[in-house]
Amino acid sequence: QVQLVQSGAEVKKPGASVKVSCKASGYTFTIYGVSWVRQAPGQGLEWMGWISTYNDNTNYAQNLQDRITMTTDTSTSTAFMELRGLRSDDTAVYYCARVPASYLYYFDYWGQGTLVTVSS
Amino acid sequence: EIVMTQSPATLSVSPGERATLSCRASLSVSTNLAWYQQKPGQAPRLLIYGASTRATGIPVRFSGSGSGTEFTLTISSLQSEDFAVYYCQQYNNWPPASFGQGTKVEIK
């Protein structure tokens, strides 16, 4: 069965970086894209960006593009999201999600989420 | 950027009753719309894509309709496990993939 398993919770200081991993199983990793979505406490869902697992093409949300990098390791079927220059308003649960195709840009399977807390 | 607006913000419904949730897009998104369910402490779950196609394993009591700018998610007879927050998301014009702000379905 399809599974996306994310790395554990992180606590970071303002200005630091965080790198969250998302290990896929149960399907051919390079056929589906991966997106990242975050959710601040008590808030809605915010799309962060997308990466093609086939050729590493990326699209990032405009408000994050200077601070975010998405990568993949096809040898381990793992996607990564790195966010730099962390601020208190980056405190959120970060989700990875599978994207069926670039023209079918919805999210059919989700990771369990990774809580990132930014606090001095 | 297409803005998605959901209404109402909160819907109070008794178990066994019908729930109707609305989602409006600021521009036409054709039928490129998805619905998700999120329970507290859990990741969202895909319910509907293509405005009306149920995702794998989703009960038939969930149905979606609409096209263009107006969409509806209907839960025909609410079960206890259906009380949650529901989000719509357009994927006609991306990036970005824009979500609505959510509708919370609570027990009346």
Interface residues (C-beta under 8 A of the other chain):
Chain A: S35 V37 G44 L45 E46 W47 G49 W50 N59 Y60 A61 Q62 Y95 L104 Y105 Y106 F107 D108 Y109 W110 G111 Q112 G113
Chain B: N32 A34 Y36 A43 P44 R45 L46 Y49 A55 Y87 Q89 Y91 W94 P95 P96 A97 S98 F99 G100 Q101 G102
